Amino acid sequence: MVSVRRHMKLICAIVSLVGVSLSAAFAAEPRPCEWLTSSEIATVLGAAPGPAKSHHGPRSDKEIEAIAWTCDRTAGNRSASIEVIQFGSEAESTRAMRHTLQEAGGELEDIRLSPVAGPGDQALWGTWQDGAIWVVRKGHTVLSIIVAGDLTEPQSLREPMRELVQRALARL
């Protein structure tokens, strides 16, 4: 269960790094629990996941306006989390990506996070001892997919997770 706690700590850290608050200015509510099928998620969890658990924001920050939605899936000792954060502008989402990368060397120092060519307008890929993460920006939206738990080689999830990110972006 340490991995699940670590997973949740990472999600909280990413959300707090970008600081989100509810705004009535946003259009339709994204539904990340509907973006990926159980069989698609099983490609990174190694087994069919249990039911989706949706967690709805908001979290506040006075400087920016954004809203976040999170969906968690688990299978055995592994978990996957999909989080989407919609910002008021592309400039704010770009700033959030820059801030996330800077903080990876600070509070999240055990995560090896780096810019990569990938789906979307901007992408970050990272791993740590028992987890992997893709963070992708597309316009004013930041999407992250995290897989954590009983992983022997988190780096091996790079391409399967990239495929999930591409599918999720297509369904935004």
N, C-alpha and C positions, 0 to 999 in steps of 0.2 A: 504493500500500500504506500510505501515511500514514494514510488514512481507517480502514483496518482496525486499525492500531495505536491510533488515537485511540478507536475503538469499544471495543476491549478495555480500554484505560485507563479509559474511562468505566464499563464493567461492574465492573471491579475497585474503582473509587472508590465506586460505589453500594453494592457488597457490603461494603466496609470501613466505610462510613458507618453501616450498620445492624449490622455486626458479627455474624456468624452462627457458630453452633456446633452440632454434631450432638447430638440428643437422642433417646433411645429413646421419649419420650413421644408422638411423632407417629404418626398413623395411616398410611393408605396413601400410598405414595410417588407424588407427582404425576409425570406424564410430559409435560413441555411440548413435546417433539418430536412428540407424537401429537395435540396440540390443534388445530393449524392445518394445512390441506392445502397442498400445493405451489401449487395454483392460488390459494388465499387469500393466501399469502405473495407470490406473483407480483404481486399488486395494488399492493404497495408497493416491490417490487424492480424492477419493469418487465420481468421475464423469469422463467421457471421456475427456481427455485433448485436447486442441487445437493443431494446427500444431507444429511440432518440430522446434526449432530455434537452429541452430548449430553455435557455436562460436569457431573459430580456433585460437590457440596460435599464435605466441610464446611469451614467457616472458623470460627475460634474467637474468642470474646469472653467474658470472665468474667461480665459483667453480665446478659446475656440468653441465652435458649436458642432457637435457630432453626436451620433447615436450608434450604439453597438448591439448586435445580436450574437448569441453563442449557442452552438449545438454540440452536445457531447454524446459520444457513442463508446461503449466498452465491449470487449470480448476477452474473457479470461483476465489475464494480468496486463492487458494492453488497453489503452484508451486513445481515442481520436477526438480532437476538438476543432470545430470550424467556427471561426469568428469573422464577422463582417462589420466594418466600421465605416459609416458614411459621414463624410465631412461636408462642410458648407461650400468648400471650394477645392480645386485641384492643388492650389498653393498650400493649403492646410494639410492635405493628405501627403504631399511631398515633404513638408516639414516633419510630419509624424514619422515617416520612413527614415529620414535623416536622424531624427532623435532616437529611434529604436536602434539603429546601427551604432550610434555613439554610446548608448547605454549598455550595449552588449559587452563592451569592454569594462564596464563599471560594475553595477549591481548584479548583472547577469554574466560575470566574467568566466564562468565555466562553460558558457555556450560559445561555440565557434560559429559566429554569424558573419556572412560576407555577401556583398553584392554579386549577383550572377545574372547571366542572360537567361531570361525565362519568360513565362507568359506575362501578359500585362505590360504596363508602361515602365515598371520598375520592380525588381524582385530581389529578395534576400533569402538565402538558404543557410541553415545552421544545424548543428548537432551538439549533443552533450552525451554524457555517459549512457543515459537510458532514454534518449529522446531525439526527435528531429522536428524541424520546423521550416515551413515555407511562409514567407510574408510577401504579399504581392500588392502593388498599387495599380489600379486601373481608373484613371480619371480621379474623381473625388472619393473613391472607395478603396479601402485597404482590407484585404482578405488574408487571414492566416489559417493555416492548417497545421496542427501539432499532433504528433503521435508520440506517446510515451508509455513506458512500462518495461516489461521484461524483453528488452531488445539486446541482442548480442552484437549486432553491427548496424547502428542507426544510419550510417552513411549509405548502406545498401538500399535505403528507402527513398533516396533522392529522386530517381526516375518514376517509381510508382506514385510518389506524392506529387510530383510535377504533373502527372496525368490527372490526378484528382483536382489539383488547382485549376488546370485548364478546363476541366468539366464544370467545376463550380463557377468559374468566371463566365463561361458560356451561358450559364443559367441565372446569372445575376438579374 
